[in-house]
């Protein structure tokens, strides 16, 4: 039995200090009639202290059934959150129109309300407690953020280049961070609402949650990058990524020299260390720098106008300062100019002789080749004339009859030169000994007549007589021919197969004649060789006229290169060096290597005028790739793309450089609590990052844009719409 002290009436104050009551003794001053008891006076029975029996544990089947129901409920909740999130995200586009309709008196539900009604209509469960409501807020925001990022990606694909496309690409960048931001914003605003916070608190909590979500995603990304740097990407994976990336730029990875592949692989691995994929354009530009031996910067690899503006202006500002630590970028530019000139020297320009020396050597090589051919032809004719069968008689009757018929059929009898017609008449009348030797002399005479005339009918008539002469058989003398025949053979014994000697003599003359014809055809096909054959070639302009000049046809220069390769490979190397020297002169003019400034436009014009096919006749494929890389790197290191704002006047850079010197002098006098020349230090650090840290430039541009994109973009937008 207990006494409820709050319902006890005291009948008199107890003695003590004024205004105070002393604690009464047990039973003292208590009016039993005014006491209210809080429990019955009867003593509890034994049954009041008996323990309540425990509920029986659910069976395995009941637990499985309950788990299935809960799973189905969570799936339904997820579906509801997804529908409502998509509907709320769509309100960004639909609410302006819906608001106008409501203002006009037309009841119009928002897309978020439509999504909620649809979820109710299909029987999707609703959140039943605070946790489910907060989770629902986060899920709805995630769905909306993903939808907005996807829509922005589609707009970026179809939009024409400009502000809209740039904005869409920015909004679509790094969707993982955007979704994490949206989840944080939804959870933050939901927690504030459940805690009883008003709209202002919900907005503030949503913004904080969005920033926290984006930060968590970025931290996870950084952790992944650190982990990947601790465990580098496999060489095979890097090679696959590089091969695919530069393949899109038209480069075969297997054709790249081994030492360049090694350097490129190292840079690509660093870029992939943060989990990024490779940018094909930046990687192909890095390959060009590697071929040339030049140093890239982030701007020269990305060709981003803003980055190039910063680098160029920073270079000008630094070089105008007396602090050598600020000269880094300017020195890189100077060293790259030297690397371009050095690359041309490696390709032959450095060891090239002057034009006269190269022309003299080339002409000499071609002359030696012609002399070798002439000597071989002379030997063949000598063998033919010394052959035993050269005095064997031919069938003159068959020859003249066949020649006359061919001329009559072609109506060319009157076109035959009189001298040849006289020979035919003498042969037909038996006035001359028509032997193999005589026939060869006649062929030689007709060949000269053909080359000397421009009359087409005369050339055709001579060709027909030549055809009849080639088809004329040797007369078979038999085993015991006339004594005159024996004397004609120098007293040799005639035999039944003597006709073979005559045919062999004919064949010997044919070989000699064919060799001479081949030589003359080569001379006619190669203008440079013809000039040498005729003695009209001038050494001082031979290479320019017959190789470098746009008037020199590619087919002709190819045949000239073949002639040099056959006669004197060293002369071919001399021409190759002369071509490289021509390209170098187009880039730096008459300046020396130490003072020349490499002109990208001059070099590329000269390279384009030569063309890839002509270059391929004198340079290997890898050397041609290096020649092209020189032109590209010269452009990359000097280009100022549209949108850049480089201070080319140098006036502002001069003032900034002098200003840096002044601040450094001031800092040296006022140490700022031990801190050194802060301006120089910061600028120098920026130079080093721009000049040396090129790995971020090799990653896709979307990753670079995402680094500049506020993490809470989508979360903030949805927070402003209010939580559900």
TIZALUM-622333 format. One line per field, with one value per residue (C-alpha): y, x, z; residue number from 1; residue in one letter. Coordinates in steps of 0.25 Angstrom, whole numbers, padded with zeros to 4 digits. Last residue first. Layout:
<recs>
Y	[Y/...] .
X	[X/...] .
Z	[Z/...] .
resi	[NUM/...] .
resn	[A/...] .
</recs>
This chain:
<recs>
Y	[0061/0071/0085/0089/0097/0084/0079/0089/0088/0073/0075/0085/0080/0076/0089/0086/0090/0076/0071/0079/0071/0058/0061/0065/0051/0048/0051/0066/0061/0054/0066/0071/0076/0090/0094/0089/0095/0109/0109/0106/0117/0127/0123/0124/0137/0144/0138/0144/0137/0135/0138/0146/0155/0156/0171/0175/0162/0163/0177/0173/0161/0170/0180/0168/0163/0177/0177/0164/0169/0182/0174/0164/0176/0182/0168/0172/0157/0157/0144/0144/0130/0128/0123/0116/0122/0112/0113/0100/0092/0096/0093/0080/0077/0080/0072/0061/0060/0059/0048/0040/0041/0036/0024/0021/0021/0033/0035/0030/0032/0047/0047/0039/0047/0061/0070/0082/0078/0078/0092/0098/0091/0097/0111/0111/0104/0114/0110/0122/0121/0127/0115/0106/0117/0126/0125/0122/0115/0107/0106/0104/0092/0087/0089/0082/0070/0069/0071/0060/0050/0054/0051/0038/0034/0037/0028/0017/0018/0011/0003/0012/0024/0018/0015/0029/0034/0025/0030/0045/0042/0036/0048/0058/0069/0082/0083/0085/0076/0065/0068/0083/0085/0072/0077/0092/0093/0081/0086/0074/0076/0064/0057/0044/0053/0061/0047/0042/0054/0053/0038/0031/0034/0029/0017/0014/0016/0006/-0004/-0002/-0005/-0017/-0022/-0020/-0028/-0039/-0039/-0039/-0051/-0058/-0055/-0062/-0074/-0075/-0075/-0085/-0094/-0094/-0102/-0114/-0123/-0120/-0110/-0112/-0099/-0093/-0079/-0080/-0072/-0082/-0094/-0086/-0084/-0099/-0102/-0109/-0123/-0126/-0117/-0102/-0098/-0083/-0075/-0071/-0057/-0053/-0042/-0036/-0036/-0029/-0018/-0016/-0013/-0004/0004/0006/0010/0020/0026/0027/0034/0045/0050/0045/0043/0031/0023/0026/0022/0009/0006/0007/-0002/-0012/-0012/-0014/-0026/-0032/-0031/-0039/-0049/-0051/-0045/-0044/-0033/-0032/-0043/-0036/-0036/-0032/-0020/-0016/-0017/-0009/0002/0003/0005/0017/0022/0024/0016/0024/0021/0006/0010/0005/-0004/-0017/-0012/-0010/-0024/-0030/-0023/-0028/-0042/-0043/-0036/-0045/-0058/-0056/-0052/-0065/-0062/-0066/-0070/-0060/-0057/-0072/-0073/-0063/-0051/-0041/-0046/-0046/-0032/-0027/-0033/-0027/-0013/-0015/-0018/-0006/0003/-0001/0001/0015/0018/0015/0023/0035/0033/0033/0045/0053/0050/0054/0067/0071/0068/0077/0088/0088/0089/0077/0071/0066/0074/0073/0058/0053/0056/0070/0072/0067/0076/0088/0084/0081/0095/0101/0092/0097/0111/0108/0101/0112/0122/0112/0112/0126/0129/0123/0132/0144/0156/0157/0159/0144/0141/0150/0145/0131/0134/0140/0128/0118/0125/0127/0113/0108/0116/0112/0097/0091/0079/0075/0088/0094/0083/0085/0077/0075/0072/0060/0060/0046/0048/0061/0054/0043/0054/0059/0045/0044/0058/0054/0040/0045/0033/0027/0032/0023/0032/0024/0024/0037/0032/0019/0028/0035/0022/0016/0028/0026/0011/0013/0024/0014/0003/0011/0013/0003/-0006/0005/0008/0022/0027/0036/0026/0016/0026/0023/0008/0005/0013/0006/-0007/-0004/0001/-0012/-0020/-0012/-0014/-0002/0001/-0004/0008/0017/0010/0011/0026/0028/0020/0028/0041/0036/0032/0046/0052/0044/0048/0063/0062/0056/0067/0078/0072/0070/0084/0090/0080/0085/0099/0097/0089/0099/0110/0102/0099/0089/0079/0068/0060/0072/0074/0059/0060/0073/0066/0052/0059/0068/0056/0047/0059/0061/0046/0046/0058/0052/0039/0047/0053/0063/0064/0078/0083/0076/0082/0096/0094/0090/0101/0111/0107/0095/0089/0081/0067/0060/0071/0070/0055/0057/0067/0058/0047/0057/0061/0047/0043/0055/0052/0038/0042/0052/0042/0032/0042/0047/0032/0029/0041/0036/0021/0025/0034/0024/0017/0021/0017/0004/0004/0001/0004/0016/0021/0021/0028/0038/0041/0042/0052/0060/0061/0064/0076/0076/0086/0093/0103/0117/0125/0126/0111/0110/0119/0111/0098/0104/0108/0095/0086/0088/0088/0080/0068/0065/0064/0054/0046/0046/0042/0030/0025/0027/0019/0008/0008/0007/-0005/-0012/-0009/-0015/-0027/-0030/-0028/-0038/-0048/-0046/-0048/-0061/-0066/-0063/-0070/-0082/-0083/-0083/-0071/-0072/-0075/-0063/-0063/-0067/-0055/-0057/-0060/-0049/-0044/-0059/-0060/-0050/-0036/-0030/-0023/-0008/-0005/0004/0018/0022/0036/0042/0052/0044/0040/0054/0054/0062/0052/0039/0038/0050/0063/0069/0083/0094/0107/0122/0125/0114/0102/0097/0089/0096/0090/0080/0076/0070/0058/0057/0060/0050/0038/0028/0014/0000] .
X	[0031/0043/0042/0045/0057/0063/0061/0070/0080/0081/0083/0095/0101/0115/0118/0124/0139/0144/0133/0138/0151/0144/0136/0149/0153/0167/0180/0180/0179/0193/0200/0206/0219/0217/0204/0207/0221/0216/0206/0216/0225/0213/0210/0224/0227/0214/0218/0232/0236/0227/0235/0224/0222/0236/0235/0248/0249/0234/0235/0246/0237/0225/0233/0239/0225/0220/0231/0226/0212/0216/0223/0212/0202/0211/0214/0206/0202/0193/0186/0171/0167/0153/0157/0170/0184/0193/0208/0212/0201/0205/0219/0215/0207/0218/0228/0219/0217/0232/0232/0221/0229/0241/0233/0228/0242/0247/0251/0239/0229/0232/0226/0214/0211/0211/0222/0214/0208/0221/0225/0212/0214/0228/0224/0211/0218/0230/0241/0249/0264/0275/0283/0280/0284/0275/0273/0259/0254/0242/0243/0258/0255/0246/0257/0268/0259/0258/0273/0275/0267/0274/0287/0282/0278/0292/0297/0288/0296/0291/0279/0274/0277/0269/0258/0258/0256/0245/0238/0241/0234/0222/0221/0221/0232/0224/0222/0237/0244/0249/0253/0255/0259/0268/0275/0276/0291/0295/0290/0285/0286/0295/0285/0286/0286/0274/0267/0270/0263/0251/0249/0240/0248/0261/0254/0249/0263/0269/0258/0261/0276/0273/0263/0273/0284/0274/0269/0283/0286/0272/0276/0289/0283/0273/0284/0292/0279/0278/0290/0283/0286/0300/0310/0325/0332/0340/0338/0323/0322/0332/0323/0311/0319/0322/0308/0301/0304/0296/0284/0284/0272/0268/0266/0251/0246/0236/0245/0246/0231/0229/0240/0233/0220/0227/0233/0219/0213/0224/0222/0207/0209/0219/0227/0240/0254/0250/0244/0256/0266/0259/0258/0273/0275/0266/0273/0286/0280/0275/0289/0295/0284/0287/0280/0293/0289/0284/0275/0264/0254/0266/0269/0255/0253/0266/0261/0247/0255/0262/0249/0242/0230/0217/0213/0211/0202/0189/0188/0186/0196/0207/0204/0204/0217/0224/0220/0225/0238/0241/0236/0245/0257/0257/0269/0284/0293/0304/0301/0301/0315/0313/0323/0313/0303/0313/0318/0303/0302/0315/0310/0297/0304/0314/0302/0295/0307/0309/0295/0296/0309/0302/0291/0301/0309/0296/0292/0306/0306/0292/0295/0308/0301/0289/0298/0301/0291/0296/0287/0275/0275/0264/0272/0274/0259/0257/0267/0260/0247/0254/0260/0246/0242/0254/0249/0235/0239/0248/0237/0229/0239/0244/0237/0248/0258/0253/0256/0242/0238/0239/0229/0218/0220/0219/0207/0200/0203/0199/0187/0182/0185/0177/0165/0166/0167/0176/0176/0190/0197/0189/0194/0208/0216/0231/0238/0245/0239/0233/0229/0222/0214/0210/0205/0196/0191/0188/0181/0172/0168/0165/0167/0157/0158/0159/0169/0181/0177/0184/0196/0196/0195/0207/0215/0210/0214/0228/0229/0222/0232/0244/0237/0235/0220/0216/0209/0200/0194/0190/0177/0172/0162/0173/0180/0169/0167/0182/0184/0173/0178/0192/0188/0180/0192/0201/0192/0187/0195/0192/0196/0192/0178/0176/0179/0170/0159/0161/0160/0147/0142/0145/0138/0126/0126/0128/0116/0108/0112/0109/0095/0093/0097/0087/0076/0079/0078/0065/0059/0062/0056/0044/0041/0048/0040/0050/0043/0045/0060/0062/0055/0063/0076/0072/0068/0080/0090/0083/0084/0098/0101/0093/0102/0115/0111/0106/0120/0117/0103/0101/0114/0111/0097/0103/0114/0103/0094/0105/0110/0112/0099/0091/0088/0098/0098/0083/0084/0094/0086/0074/0082/0087/0073/0068/0079/0076/0061/0064/0074/0064/0053/0062/0067/0053/0048/0059/0054/0040/0044/0052/0041/0030/0020/0025/0014/0012/0009/-0005/-0006/-0015/-0006/0006/-0001/-0007/0008/0013/0002/0005/0020/0015/0008/-0007/-0015/-0028/-0030/-0033/-0023/-0013/-0014/-0011/0001/0006/0005/0013/0024/0023/0026/0041/0046/0034/0040/0049/0037/0031/0044/0045/0031/0032/0045/0040/0028/0036/0046/0034/0028/0042/0042/0028/0031/0044/0035/0025/0036/0042/0029/0027/0041/0039/0025/0031/0043/0033/0030/0034/0023/0019/0024/0015/0012/0019/0010/0011/-0003/-0008/-0002/-0013/-0011/-0014/-0027/-0025/-0027/-0016/-0014/-0020/-0025/-0023/-0033/-0039/-0026/-0022/-0007/-0001/0010/0009/0023/0030/0027/0038/0040/0032/0038/0033/0040/0049/0044/0031/0022/0010/-0004/-0014/-0006/-0015/-0009/-0012/0002/0007/0000/0002/0006/0000] .
Z	[-0199/-0199/-0205/-0220/-0215/-0211/-0225/-0231/-0219/-0221/-0236/-0234/-0221/-0226/-0233/-0246/-0248/-0245/-0254/-0266/-0265/-0264/-0276/-0284/-0284/-0277/-0284/-0279/-0265/-0267/-0272/-0259/-0264/-0270/-0264/-0250/-0251/-0255/-0244/-0234/-0239/-0239/-0224/-0220/-0227/-0221/-0207/-0206/-0193/-0181/-0168/-0161/-0174/-0177/-0179/-0186/-0195/-0197/-0203/-0212/-0216/-0218/-0227/-0236/-0237/-0242/-0252/-0258/-0257/-0265/-0275/-0277/-0279/-0290/-0296/-0309/-0310/-0298/-0301/-0300/-0305/-0310/-0324/-0323/-0320/-0327/-0324/-0317/-0323/-0337/-0336/-0330/-0342/-0352/-0345/-0344/-0359/-0361/-0350/-0356/-0369/-0362/-0356/-0370/-0376/-0384/-0399/-0407/-0396/-0396/-0411/-0406/-0393/-0401/-0405/-0405/-0391/-0385/-0391/-0386/-0372/-0370/-0374/-0365/-0353/-0353/-0345/-0339/-0343/-0334/-0330/-0342/-0351/-0359/-0374/-0373/-0360/-0365/-0380/-0378/-0369/-0380/-0391/-0382/-0380/-0395/-0397/-0387/-0395/-0407/-0400/-0395/-0410/-0414/-0403/-0409/-0422/-0435/-0432/-0421/-0430/-0441/-0432/-0426/-0440/-0443/-0430/-0434/-0448/-0442/-0432/-0443/-0442/-0445/-0430/-0429/-0419/-0427/-0442/-0441/-0427/-0427/-0440/-0437/-0434/-0442/-0456/-0465/-0480/-0483/-0491/-0483/-0470/-0474/-0478/-0464/-0458/-0467/-0464/-0473/-0486/-0479/-0474/-0488/-0494/-0484/-0487/-0502/-0501/-0493/-0503/-0515/-0508/-0505/-0519/-0525/-0517/-0521/-0536/-0534/-0527/-0538/-0548/-0540/-0539/-0554/-0555/-0550/-0562/-0561/-0568/-0565/-0562/-0573/-0568/-0568/-0581/-0587/-0584/-0590/-0603/-0603/-0604/-0593/-0589/-0576/-0579/-0582/-0574/-0577/-0564/-0562/-0564/-0552/-0547/-0561/-0563/-0550/-0553/-0566/-0559/-0549/-0560/-0566/-0552/-0550/-0563/-0561/-0548/-0553/-0542/-0547/-0541/-0532/-0543/-0552/-0542/-0540/-0555/-0556/-0544/-0550/-0564/-0557/-0550/-0563/-0569/-0558/-0559/-0574/-0586/-0595/-0604/-0618/-0617/-0624/-0612/-0603/-0612/-0613/-0598/-0595/-0605/-0598/-0585/-0591/-0597/-0584/-0583/-0583/-0597/-0594/-0582/-0586/-0574/-0583/-0593/-0582/-0576/-0590/-0594/-0581/-0583/-0597/-0594/-0582/-0589/-0601/-0593/-0585/-0575/-0578/-0567/-0565/-0550/-0547/-0542/-0531/-0531/-0535/-0524/-0514/-0517/-0517/-0503/-0498/-0504/-0496/-0483/-0485/-0488/-0475/-0467/-0473/-0470/-0455/-0454/-0460/-0450/-0439/-0444/-0446/-0431/-0426/-0434/-0430/-0415/-0416/-0424/-0414/-0401/-0393/-0383/-0370/-0361/-0370/-0370/-0361/-0348/-0353/-0354/-0340/-0335/-0341/-0334/-0321/-0321/-0322/-0311/-0303/-0305/-0301/-0289/-0285/-0285/-0277/-0266/-0265/-0252/-0244/-0251/-0243/-0252/-0257/-0271/-0274/-0263/-0269/-0283/-0279/-0270/-0282/-0290/-0280/-0275/-0290/-0293/-0282/-0286/-0300/-0297/-0307/-0298/-0300/-0303/-0291/-0281/-0285/-0295/-0295/-0309/-0313/-0327/-0326/-0312/-0315/-0326/-0316/-0307/-0318/-0320/-0305/-0305/-0316/-0312/-0297/-0288/-0278/-0264/-0252/-0244/-0248/-0263/-0265/-0258/-0267/-0279/-0275/-0273/-0286/-0294/-0289/-0292/-0306/-0309/-0306/-0314/-0327/-0331/-0342/-0332/-0327/-0341/-0342/-0349/-0337/-0333/-0333/-0323/-0313/-0315/-0315/-0303/-0295/-0299/-0295/-0282/-0279/-0283/-0275/-0262/-0255/-0243/-0229/-0220/-0231/-0232/-0217/-0218/-0230/-0222/-0210/-0218/-0225/-0211/-0206/-0218/-0215/-0201/-0205/-0214/-0203/-0193/-0203/-0205/-0190/-0187/-0197/-0193/-0178/-0182/-0190/-0179/-0169/-0177/-0180/-0165/-0156/-0149/-0147/-0158/-0167/-0164/-0167/-0180/-0184/-0181/-0188/-0201/-0202/-0199/-0209/-0219/-0217/-0219/-0232/-0237/-0233/-0240/-0252/-0255/-0266/-0271/-0266/-0272/-0285/-0285/-0283/-0294/-0304/-0301/-0301/-0315/-0323/-0329/-0319/-0322/-0313/-0302/-0301/-0299/-0288/-0281/-0281/-0275/-0264/-0261/-0260/-0251/-0242/-0241/-0238/-0227/-0221/-0220/-0213/-0203/-0200/-0199/-0189/-0181/-0181/-0179/-0166/-0161/-0162/-0171/-0185/-0195/-0203/-0218/-0221/-0236/-0233/-0222/-0230/-0241/-0231/-0227/-0241/-0245/-0232/-0237/-0251/-0245/-0246/-0254/-0250/-0262/-0256/-0265/-0253/-0252/-0267/-0266/-0254/-0262/-0273/-0264/-0256/-0268/-0270/-0255/-0252/-0259/-0247/-0238/-0247/-0248/-0233/-0231/-0241/-0234/-0220/-0223/-0230/-0218/-0208/-0216/-0215/-0200/-0199/-0207/-0198/-0185/-0190/-0194/-0180/-0173/-0182/-0179/-0164/-0164/-0171/-0161/-0149/-0141/-0126/-0116/-0108/-0094/-0082/-0073/-0059/-0047/-0036/-0037/-0036/-0022/-0017/-0015/-0002/0000/0002/-0013/-0019/-0020/-0006/-0004/0009/0014/0025/0030/0034/0035/0046/0049/0044/0039/0044/0036/0027/0032/0026/0022/0021/0035/0039/0046/0053/0044/0038/0041/0036/0024/0013/0005/-0010/-0015/-0005/-0011/0000/-0004/0000] .
resi	[724/723/722/721/720/719/718/717/716/715/714/713/712/711/710/709/708/707/706/705/704/703/702/701/700/699/698/697/696/695/694/693/692/691/690/689/688/687/686/685/684/683/682/681/680/679/678/677/676/675/674/673/672/671/670/669/668/667/666/665/664/663/662/661/660/659/658/657/656/655/654/653/652/651/650/649/648/647/646/645/644/643/642/641/640/639/638/637/636/635/634/633/632/631/630/629/628/627/626/625/624/623/622/621/620/619/618/617/616/615/614/613/612/611/610/609/608/607/606/605/604/603/602/601/600/599/598/597/596/595/594/593/592/591/590/589/588/587/586/585/584/583/582/581/580/579/578/577/576/575/574/573/572/571/570/569/568/567/566/565/564/563/562/561/560/559/558/557/556/555/554/553/552/551/550/549/548/547/546/545/544/543/542/541/540/539/538/537/536/535/534/533/532/531/530/529/528/527/526/525/524/523/522/521/520/519/518/517/516/515/514/513/512/511/510/509/508/507/506/505/504/503/502/501/500/499/498/497/496/495/494/493/492/491/490/489/488/487/486/485/484/483/482/481/480/479/478/477/476/475/474/473/472/471/470/469/468/467/466/465/464/463/462/461/460/459/458/457/456/455/454/453/452/451/450/449/448/447/446/445/444/443/442/441/440/439/438/437/436/435/434/433/432/431/430/429/428/427/426/425/424/423/422/421/420/419/418/417/416/415/414/413/412/411/410/409/408/407/406/405/404/403/402/401/400/399/398/397/396/395/394/393/392/391/390/389/388/387/386/385/384/383/382/381/380/379/378/377/376/375/374/373/372/371/370/369/368/367/366/365/364/363/362/361/360/359/358/357/356/355/354/353/352/351/350/349/348/347/346/345/344/343/342/341/340/339/338/337/336/335/334/333/332/331/330/329/328/327/326/325/324/323/322/321/320/319/318/317/316/315/314/313/312/311/310/309/308/307/306/305/304/303/302/301/300/299/298/297/296/295/294/293/292/291/290/289/288/287/286/285/284/283/282/281/280/279/278/277/276/275/274/273/272/271/270/269/268/267/266/265/264/263/262/261/260/259/258/257/256/255/254/253/252/251/250/249/248/247/246/245/244/243/242/241/240/239/238/237/236/235/234/233/232/231/230/229/228/227/226/225/224/223/222/221/220/219/218/217/216/215/214/213/212/211/210/209/208/207/206/205/204/203/202/201/200/199/198/197/196/195/194/193/192/191/190/189/188/187/186/185/184/183/182/181/180/179/178/177/176/175/174/173/172/171/170/169/168/167/166/165/164/163/162/161/160/159/158/157/156/155/154/153/152/151/150/149/148/147/146/145/144/143/142/141/140/139/138/137/136/135/134/133/132/131/130/129/128/127/126/125/124/123/122/121/120/119/118/117/116/115/114/113/112/111/110/109/108/107/106/105/104/103/102/101/100/99/98/97/96/95/94/93/92/91/90/89/88/87/86/85/84/83/82/81/80/79/78/77/76/75/74/73/72/71/70/69/68/67/66/65/64/63/62/61/60/59/58/57/56/55/54/53/52/51/50/49/48/47/46/45/44/43/42/41/40/39/38/37/36/35/34/33/32/31/30/29/28/27/26/25/24/23/22/21/20/19/18/17/16/15/14/13/12/11/10/9/8/7/6/5/4/3/2/1] .
resn	[X/X/X/X/X/X/X/X/X/X/X/X/X/X/X/X/X/X/X/X/X/X/X/X/X/X/X/X/X/X/X/X/X/X/X/X/X/X/X/X/X/X/X/X/X/X/X/X/X/X/X/X/X/X/X/X/X/X/X/X/X/X/X/X/X/X/X/X/X/X/X/X/X/X/X/X/X/X/X/X/X/X/X/X/X/X/X/X/X/X/X/X/X/X/X/X/X/X/X/X/X/X/X/X/X/X/X/X/X/X/X/X/X/X/X/X/X/X/X/X/X/X/X/X/X/X/X/X/X/X/X/X/X/X/X/X/X/X/X/X/X/X/X/X/X/X/X/X/X/X/X/X/X/X/X/X/X/X/X/X/X/X/X/X/X/X/X/X/X/X/X/X/X/X/X/X/X/X/X/X/X/X/X/X/X/X/X/X/X/X/X/X/X/X/X/X/X/X/X/X/X/X/X/X/X/X/X/X/X/X/X/X/X/X/X/X/X/X/X/X/X/X/X/X/X/X/X/X/X/X/X/X/X/X/X/X/X/X/X/X/X/X/X/X/X/X/X/X/X/X/X/X/X/X/X/X/X/X/X/X/X/X/X/X/X/X/X/X/X/X/X/X/X/X/X/X/X/X/X/X/X/X/X/X/X/X/X/X/X/X/X/X/X/X/X/X/X/X/X/X/X/X/X/X/X/X/X/X/X/X/X/X/X/X/X/X/X/X/X/X/X/X/X/X/X/X/X/X/X/X/X/X/X/X/X/X/X/X/X/X/X/X/X/X/X/X/X/X/X/X/X/X/X/X/X/X/X/X/X/X/X/X/X/X/X/X/X/X/X/X/X/X/X/X/X/X/X/X/X/X/X/X/X/X/X/X/X/X/X/X/X/X/X/X/X/X/X/X/X/X/X/X/X/X/X/X/X/X/X/X/X/X/X/X/X/X/X/X/X/X/X/X/X/X/X/X/X/X/X/X/X/X/X/X/X/X/X/X/X/X/X/X/X/X/X/X/X/X/X/X/X/X/X/X/X/X/X/X/X/X/X/X/X/X/X/X/X/X/X/X/X/X/X/X/X/X/X/X/X/X/X/X/X/X/X/X/X/X/X/X/X/X/X/X/X/X/X/X/X/X/X/X/X/X/X/X/X/X/X/X/X/X/X/X/X/X/X/X/X/X/X/X/X/X/X/X/X/X/X/X/X/X/X/X/X/X/X/X/X/X/X/X/X/X/X/X/X/X/X/X/X/X/X/X/X/X/X/X/X/X/X/X/X/X/X/X/X/X/X/X/X/X/X/X/X/X/X/X/X/X/X/X/X/X/X/X/X/X/X/X/X/X/X/X/X/X/X/X/X/X/X/X/X/X/X/X/X/X/X/X/X/X/X/X/X/X/X/X/X/X/X/X/X/X/X/X/X/X/X/X/X/X/X/X/X/X/X/X/X/X/X/X/X/X/X/X/X/X/X/X/X/X/X/X/X/X/X/X/X/X/X/X/X/X/X/X/X/X/X/X/X/X/X/X/X/X/X/X/X/X/X/X/X/X/X/X/X/X/X/X/X/X/X/X/X/X/X/X/X/X/X/X/X/X/X/X/X/X/X/X/X/X/X/X/X/X/X/X/X/X/X/X/X/X] .
</recs>
